[in-house]
Amino acid sequence: QVQLVESGGGLVQPGGSLRLSCAASGFTFSSYAMNWYRQAPGKERELVATITRFSSRTNYADSVKGRFTISRDNAKNTVYLQMNSLSPEDTAVYYCNAASFGSPLYSWGQGTQVTVST
């Protein structure tokens, strides 16, 4: 009954911004760190960002550091990814998941497509 529902993706021009949301249900949201991942065509799924249970720490892949910001609202069971200064290399399907000891816990949702192109 765990659900992870990503939204907010779309088509954006290089240099633009998007804010992704992930609505989670079926587990105690505040008990887990949350991650954002992405997968581009023909590539492995990549860990993009991590946030601890109470937002005390965040970590980012080097490729997005300084451009992306992960945040969470435990009262809304939602984790966000603010993406700025987007480039075509950011084009991918973006997924969220809970994490324990660095590993995703649940089945993947549908993700949300982000396309950065002119």
mmCIF file of the C-alpha atoms, coordinates in Angstrom:
data_MODEL
# 
_entry.id   MODEL 
# 
loop_
_atom_site.group_PDB 
_atom_site.id 
_atom_site.type_symbol 
_atom_site.label_atom_id 
_atom_site.label_alt_id 
_atom_site.label_comp_id 
_atom_site.label_asym_id 
_atom_site.label_entity_id 
_atom_site.label_seq_id 
_atom_site.pdbx_PDB_ins_code 
_atom_site.Cartn_x 
_atom_site.Cartn_y 
_atom_site.Cartn_z 
_atom_site.occupancy 
_atom_site.B_iso_or_equiv 
_atom_site.pdbx_formal_charge 
_atom_site.auth_seq_id 
_atom_site.auth_comp_id 
_atom_site.auth_asym_id 
_atom_site.auth_atom_id 
_atom_site.pdbx_PDB_model_num 
ATOM 1   C CA . GLN A 1 1   ? 0.000  0.000  0.000   1.00 0.00 ? 1   GLN A CA 1 
ATOM 2   C CA . VAL A 1 2   ? 3.028  2.272  -0.144  1.00 0.00 ? 2   VAL A CA 1 
ATOM 3   C CA . GLN A 1 3   ? 2.571  4.949  -2.760  1.00 0.00 ? 3   GLN A CA 1 
ATOM 4   C CA . LEU A 1 4   ? 5.121  7.345  -4.174  1.00 0.00 ? 4   LEU A CA 1 
ATOM 5   C CA . VAL A 1 5   ? 3.616  9.840  -6.587  1.00 0.00 ? 5   VAL A CA 1 
ATOM 6   C CA . GLU A 1 6   ? 5.973  12.212 -8.366  1.00 0.00 ? 6   GLU A CA 1 
ATOM 7   C CA . SER A 1 7   ? 4.767  15.335 -10.123 1.00 0.00 ? 7   SER A CA 1 
ATOM 8   C CA . GLY A 1 8   ? 5.940  18.676 -11.447 1.00 0.00 ? 8   GLY A CA 1 
ATOM 9   C CA . GLY A 1 9   ? 7.995  17.621 -14.428 1.00 0.00 ? 9   GLY A CA 1 
ATOM 10  C CA . GLY A 1 10  ? 7.675  19.018 -17.905 1.00 0.00 ? 10  GLY A CA 1 
ATOM 11  C CA . LEU A 1 11  ? 9.461  20.662 -20.793 1.00 0.00 ? 11  LEU A CA 1 
ATOM 12  C CA . VAL A 1 12  ? 11.737 23.549 -19.909 1.00 0.00 ? 12  VAL A CA 1 
ATOM 13  C CA . GLN A 1 13  ? 14.383 25.550 -21.756 1.00 0.00 ? 13  GLN A CA 1 
ATOM 14  C CA . PRO A 1 14  ? 18.039 25.464 -20.750 1.00 0.00 ? 14  PRO A CA 1 
ATOM 15  C CA . GLY A 1 15  ? 18.602 27.771 -17.806 1.00 0.00 ? 15  GLY A CA 1 
ATOM 16  C CA . GLY A 1 16  ? 15.057 27.322 -16.597 1.00 0.00 ? 16  GLY A CA 1 
ATOM 17  C CA . SER A 1 17  ? 13.687 25.951 -13.351 1.00 0.00 ? 17  SER A CA 1 
ATOM 18  C CA . LEU A 1 18  ? 11.243 23.308 -12.181 1.00 0.00 ? 18  LEU A CA 1 
ATOM 19  C CA . ARG A 1 19  ? 10.024 22.196 -8.781  1.00 0.00 ? 19  ARG A CA 1 
ATOM 20  C CA . LEU A 1 20  ? 9.243  18.513 -8.383  1.00 0.00 ? 20  LEU A CA 1 
ATOM 21  C CA . SER A 1 21  ? 7.018  17.064 -5.678  1.00 0.00 ? 21  SER A CA 1 
ATOM 22  C CA . CYS A 1 22  ? 6.743  13.540 -4.313  1.00 0.00 ? 22  CYS A CA 1 
ATOM 23  C CA . ALA A 1 23  ? 3.672  12.656 -2.271  1.00 0.00 ? 23  ALA A CA 1 
ATOM 24  C CA . ALA A 1 24  ? 4.251  9.605  -0.084  1.00 0.00 ? 24  ALA A CA 1 
ATOM 25  C CA . SER A 1 25  ? 1.780  7.408  1.762   1.00 0.00 ? 25  SER A CA 1 
ATOM 26  C CA . GLY A 1 26  ? 1.554  3.986  3.366   1.00 0.00 ? 26  GLY A CA 1 
ATOM 27  C CA . PHE A 1 27  ? 4.494  4.343  5.741   1.00 0.00 ? 27  PHE A CA 1 
ATOM 28  C CA . THR A 1 28  ? 5.664  6.605  8.529   1.00 0.00 ? 28  THR A CA 1 
ATOM 29  C CA . PHE A 1 29  ? 7.188  9.327  6.411   1.00 0.00 ? 29  PHE A CA 1 
ATOM 30  C CA . SER A 1 30  ? 9.220  11.023 9.133   1.00 0.00 ? 30  SER A CA 1 
ATOM 31  C CA . SER A 1 31  ? 10.960 7.759  10.039  1.00 0.00 ? 31  SER A CA 1 
ATOM 32  C CA . TYR A 1 32  ? 13.012 7.716  6.850   1.00 0.00 ? 32  TYR A CA 1 
ATOM 33  C CA . ALA A 1 33  ? 15.462 9.686  4.860   1.00 0.00 ? 33  ALA A CA 1 
ATOM 34  C CA . MET A 1 34  ? 14.139 10.494 1.405   1.00 0.00 ? 34  MET A CA 1 
ATOM 35  C CA . ASN A 1 35  ? 16.004 10.467 -1.881  1.00 0.00 ? 35  ASN A CA 1 
ATOM 36  C CA . TRP A 1 36  ? 15.515 11.773 -5.388  1.00 0.00 ? 36  TRP A CA 1 
ATOM 37  C CA . TYR A 1 37  ? 16.840 9.695  -8.277  1.00 0.00 ? 37  TYR A CA 1 
ATOM 38  C CA . ARG A 1 38  ? 16.849 10.143 -12.019 1.00 0.00 ? 38  ARG A CA 1 
ATOM 39  C CA . GLN A 1 39  ? 17.235 7.889  -15.009 1.00 0.00 ? 39  GLN A CA 1 
ATOM 40  C CA . ALA A 1 40  ? 18.093 9.099  -18.484 1.00 0.00 ? 40  ALA A CA 1 
ATOM 41  C CA . PRO A 1 41  ? 17.550 6.930  -21.585 1.00 0.00 ? 41  PRO A CA 1 
ATOM 42  C CA . GLY A 1 42  ? 20.169 4.204  -21.804 1.00 0.00 ? 42  GLY A CA 1 
ATOM 43  C CA . LYS A 1 43  ? 21.694 5.078  -18.450 1.00 0.00 ? 43  LYS A CA 1 
ATOM 44  C CA . GLU A 1 44  ? 21.588 3.662  -14.951 1.00 0.00 ? 44  GLU A CA 1 
ATOM 45  C CA . ARG A 1 45  ? 19.374 5.175  -12.311 1.00 0.00 ? 45  ARG A CA 1 
ATOM 46  C CA . GLU A 1 46  ? 21.354 7.853  -10.501 1.00 0.00 ? 46  GLU A CA 1 
ATOM 47  C CA . LEU A 1 47  ? 21.031 9.144  -6.958  1.00 0.00 ? 47  LEU A CA 1 
ATOM 48  C CA . VAL A 1 48  ? 20.533 12.897 -7.183  1.00 0.00 ? 48  VAL A CA 1 
ATOM 49  C CA . ALA A 1 49  ? 19.825 14.118 -3.656  1.00 0.00 ? 49  ALA A CA 1 
ATOM 50  C CA . THR A 1 50  ? 19.246 12.898 -0.113  1.00 0.00 ? 50  THR A CA 1 
ATOM 51  C CA . ILE A 1 51  ? 17.565 14.489 2.885   1.00 0.00 ? 51  ILE A CA 1 
ATOM 52  C CA . THR A 1 52  ? 17.548 13.121 6.417   1.00 0.00 ? 52  THR A CA 1 
ATOM 53  C CA . ARG A 1 53  ? 14.419 12.571 8.488   1.00 0.00 ? 53  ARG A CA 1 
ATOM 54  C CA . PHE A 1 54  ? 14.212 16.031 10.013  1.00 0.00 ? 54  PHE A CA 1 
ATOM 55  C CA . SER A 1 55  ? 16.098 17.919 7.317   1.00 0.00 ? 55  SER A CA 1 
ATOM 56  C CA . SER A 1 56  ? 19.257 18.167 9.402   1.00 0.00 ? 56  SER A CA 1 
ATOM 57  C CA . ARG A 1 57  ? 21.463 17.133 6.478   1.00 0.00 ? 57  ARG A CA 1 
ATOM 58  C CA . THR A 1 58  ? 21.270 17.084 2.713   1.00 0.00 ? 58  THR A CA 1 
ATOM 59  C CA . ASN A 1 59  ? 23.597 15.630 0.113   1.00 0.00 ? 59  ASN A CA 1 
ATOM 60  C CA . TYR A 1 60  ? 23.766 16.024 -3.644  1.00 0.00 ? 60  TYR A CA 1 
ATOM 61  C CA . ALA A 1 61  ? 25.407 14.437 -6.608  1.00 0.00 ? 61  ALA A CA 1 
ATOM 62  C CA . ASP A 1 62  ? 28.287 16.549 -7.853  1.00 0.00 ? 62  ASP A CA 1 
ATOM 63  C CA . SER A 1 63  ? 26.475 17.056 -11.139 1.00 0.00 ? 63  SER A CA 1 
ATOM 64  C CA . VAL A 1 64  ? 23.620 18.957 -9.464  1.00 0.00 ? 64  VAL A CA 1 
ATOM 65  C CA . LYS A 1 65  ? 25.312 20.540 -6.461  1.00 0.00 ? 65  LYS A CA 1 
ATOM 66  C CA . GLY A 1 66  ? 24.632 24.252 -6.286  1.00 0.00 ? 66  GLY A CA 1 
ATOM 67  C CA . ARG A 1 67  ? 21.692 24.016 -8.680  1.00 0.00 ? 67  ARG A CA 1 
ATOM 68  C CA . PHE A 1 68  ? 19.237 21.628 -6.993  1.00 0.00 ? 68  PHE A CA 1 
ATOM 69  C CA . THR A 1 69  ? 17.747 21.844 -3.510  1.00 0.00 ? 69  THR A CA 1 
ATOM 70  C CA . ILE A 1 70  ? 15.958 18.991 -1.756  1.00 0.00 ? 70  ILE A CA 1 
ATOM 71  C CA . SER A 1 71  ? 13.470 19.735 1.016   1.00 0.00 ? 71  SER A CA 1 
ATOM 72  C CA . ARG A 1 72  ? 10.665 17.972 2.842   1.00 0.00 ? 72  ARG A CA 1 
ATOM 73  C CA . ASP A 1 73  ? 7.479  18.730 4.713   1.00 0.00 ? 73  ASP A CA 1 
ATOM 74  C CA . ASN A 1 74  ? 6.774  15.919 7.149   1.00 0.00 ? 74  ASN A CA 1 
ATOM 75  C CA . ALA A 1 75  ? 3.318  17.294 7.949   1.00 0.00 ? 75  ALA A CA 1 
ATOM 76  C CA . LYS A 1 76  ? 2.400  16.853 4.277   1.00 0.00 ? 76  LYS A CA 1 
ATOM 77  C CA . ASN A 1 77  ? 4.350  13.622 3.697   1.00 0.00 ? 77  ASN A CA 1 
ATOM 78  C CA . THR A 1 78  ? 5.979  15.334 0.749   1.00 0.00 ? 78  THR A CA 1 
ATOM 79  C CA . VAL A 1 79  ? 9.531  15.757 -0.477  1.00 0.00 ? 79  VAL A CA 1 
ATOM 80  C CA . TYR A 1 80  ? 10.500 18.386 -3.049  1.00 0.00 ? 80  TYR A CA 1 
ATOM 81  C CA . LEU A 1 81  ? 13.287 18.982 -5.501  1.00 0.00 ? 81  LEU A CA 1 
ATOM 82  C CA . GLN A 1 82  ? 13.872 22.545 -6.643  1.00 0.00 ? 82  GLN A CA 1 
ATOM 83  C CA . MET A 1 83  ? 15.877 22.476 -9.864  1.00 0.00 ? 83  MET A CA 1 
ATOM 84  C CA . ASN A 1 84  ? 17.494 25.638 -11.186 1.00 0.00 ? 84  ASN A CA 1 
ATOM 85  C CA . SER A 1 85  ? 19.838 26.401 -14.073 1.00 0.00 ? 85  SER A CA 1 
ATOM 86  C CA . LEU A 1 86  ? 18.686 23.311 -15.906 1.00 0.00 ? 86  LEU A CA 1 
ATOM 87  C CA . SER A 1 87  ? 20.686 21.917 -18.792 1.00 0.00 ? 87  SER A CA 1 
ATOM 88  C CA . PRO A 1 88  ? 19.942 19.190 -21.355 1.00 0.00 ? 88  PRO A CA 1 
ATOM 89  C CA . GLU A 1 89  ? 22.036 16.769 -19.272 1.00 0.00 ? 89  GLU A CA 1 
ATOM 90  C CA . ASP A 1 90  ? 19.333 16.982 -16.607 1.00 0.00 ? 90  ASP A CA 1 
ATOM 91  C CA . THR A 1 91  ? 16.799 15.392 -18.956 1.00 0.00 ? 91  THR A CA 1 
ATOM 92  C CA . ALA A 1 92  ? 15.551 12.216 -17.265 1.00 0.00 ? 92  ALA A CA 1 
ATOM 93  C CA . VAL A 1 93  ? 12.677 10.604 -15.451 1.00 0.00 ? 93  VAL A CA 1 
ATOM 94  C CA . TYR A 1 94  ? 12.873 11.655 -11.811 1.00 0.00 ? 94  TYR A CA 1 
ATOM 95  C CA . TYR A 1 95  ? 11.839 9.335  -8.979  1.00 0.00 ? 95  TYR A CA 1 
ATOM 96  C CA . CYS A 1 96  ? 11.639 9.563  -5.220  1.00 0.00 ? 96  CYS A CA 1 
ATOM 97  C CA . ASN A 1 97  ? 11.995 6.828  -2.628  1.00 0.00 ? 97  ASN A CA 1 
ATOM 98  C CA . ALA A 1 98  ? 12.516 6.313  1.057   1.00 0.00 ? 98  ALA A CA 1 
ATOM 99  C CA . ALA A 1 99  ? 15.977 5.146  2.036   1.00 0.00 ? 99  ALA A CA 1 
ATOM 100 C CA . SER A 1 100 ? 17.541 3.082  4.777   1.00 0.00 ? 100 SER A CA 1 
ATOM 101 C CA . PHE A 1 101 ? 21.310 2.707  4.980   1.00 0.00 ? 101 PHE A CA 1 
ATOM 102 C CA . GLY A 1 102 ? 21.551 4.268  1.551   1.00 0.00 ? 102 GLY A CA 1 
ATOM 103 C CA . SER A 1 103 ? 19.246 1.828  -0.241  1.00 0.00 ? 103 SER A CA 1 
ATOM 104 C CA . PRO A 1 104 ? 15.759 2.456  -1.646  1.00 0.00 ? 104 PRO A CA 1 
ATOM 105 C CA . LEU A 1 105 ? 13.023 0.770  0.352   1.00 0.00 ? 105 LEU A CA 1 
ATOM 106 C CA . TYR A 1 106 ? 9.965  0.591  -1.873  1.00 0.00 ? 106 TYR A CA 1 
ATOM 107 C CA . SER A 1 107 ? 8.822  -0.198 -5.366  1.00 0.00 ? 107 SER A CA 1 
ATOM 108 C CA . TRP A 1 108 ? 9.360  2.643  -7.792  1.00 0.00 ? 108 TRP A CA 1 
ATOM 109 C CA . GLY A 1 109 ? 6.548  4.963  -8.723  1.00 0.00 ? 109 GLY A CA 1 
ATOM 110 C CA . GLN A 1 110 ? 5.925  6.171  -12.250 1.00 0.00 ? 110 GLN A CA 1 
ATOM 111 C CA . GLY A 1 111 ? 8.322  9.076  -11.927 1.00 0.00 ? 111 GLY A CA 1 
ATOM 112 C CA . THR A 1 112 ? 7.969  12.443 -13.587 1.00 0.00 ? 112 THR A CA 1 
ATOM 113 C CA . GLN A 1 113 ? 9.589  13.335 -16.900 1.00 0.00 ? 113 GLN A CA 1 
ATOM 114 C CA . VAL A 1 114 ? 11.883 16.346 -17.050 1.00 0.00 ? 114 VAL A CA 1 
ATOM 115 C CA . THR A 1 115 ? 12.951 17.436 -20.518 1.00 0.00 ? 115 THR A CA 1 
ATOM 116 C CA . VAL A 1 116 ? 15.385 20.316 -20.946 1.00 0.00 ? 116 VAL A CA 1 
ATOM 117 C CA . SER A 1 117 ? 15.513 21.402 -24.562 1.00 0.00 ? 117 SER A CA 1 
ATOM 118 C CA . THR A 1 118 ? 15.097 24.294 -26.959 1.00 0.00 ? 118 THR A CA 1 
# 
